[in-house]
Structures are given as C-alpha cells and as structure tokens.
Amino acid sequence: MPRIALRLAGPAQVATGPATIYTVPANRKGILRHVHVQNPSGSAVTFTMSIGADAAGTRLFDAYSLGANQILDHYCLYVLEETEIIQVAAGTNNVLVITIDGEESVLG
C-alpha cells in the first residue's frame, strides 16, 4: 500500500462552521499526522475539530480555547477510512488559521 505524504488541508481560515475541510478520497485511507492552528488575533477564540460529522462523540477538540497569538501544534496518528471527513469550527469567524498534514494510502 503506497503512502503519499501531503498537506491535507490549509492553510485556511476557520469559519464558525462546522465546515468540512478534508474528505478522504475514494479508494484511499487518510492518516492525520499534524494539526497546526494559530490564533493571530488579540483575543481568545475557541476551536472545535471532529472526525466525521460534528457531534460530541466525534470531537478531538471541543471548544478548545486558543489565547491571543497562541499556536496549537497537535502531533497525532489518526487513521481515516475512505470518504471520512474532518470538520472544524471556531467561536469567531475567519480568525483562526488551520493546516493539517498527513498521508494517504492507496487501497487495493
């Protein structure tokens, strides 16, 4: 199963959402390795991120507060099945900036 390292999403501003920022392509597995979120503003902003449709049981971050000028670097290993999605939301529209890095593995 060959792996392709790539940027899966961003850099992009996070809307009040939830909004889908990545969908695993058909016939692939997605692997999240690093989530980088920055708050360039002068006040705290909350951040929510889910694997799958946003719900309490699918959240990796649930209204996580990023302080003024704070950065969140989350190194991880989450395996996503084909067509699975990542959704994000922020407490303030278009302030936070997110970038997600990882890999895709071709199935078959």
FENRAGI-V494964 format. One record per backbone hydrogen bond with DSSP energy under -1.0 kcal/mol. CO is the residue of the C=O (numbers start at 1). NH is the residue of the N-H. If there is no record, write none. Layout:
<<CO/NH> <CO/NH>>
//
This chain:
<<2/106> <4/104> <6/102> <9/100> <12/98> <14/94> <15/90> <19/88> <22/86> <24/83> <25/28> <27/107> <29/105> <30/80> <31/103> <32/78> <33/76> <34/101> <35/74> <36/99> <37/72> <38/97> <41/69> <45/66> <46/91> <47/64> <48/89> <49/60> <49/61> <50/87> <55/58> <58/51> <61/49> <64/47> <66/45> <67/70> <70/39> <72/37> <74/35> <78/32> <80/30> <81/84> <84/24> <85/52> <86/21> <86/22> <87/50> <88/19> <89/48> <96/14> <97/38> <98/12> <99/36> <100/8> <100/9> <101/33> <101/34> <102/6> <103/31> <104/4> <105/29>>
//
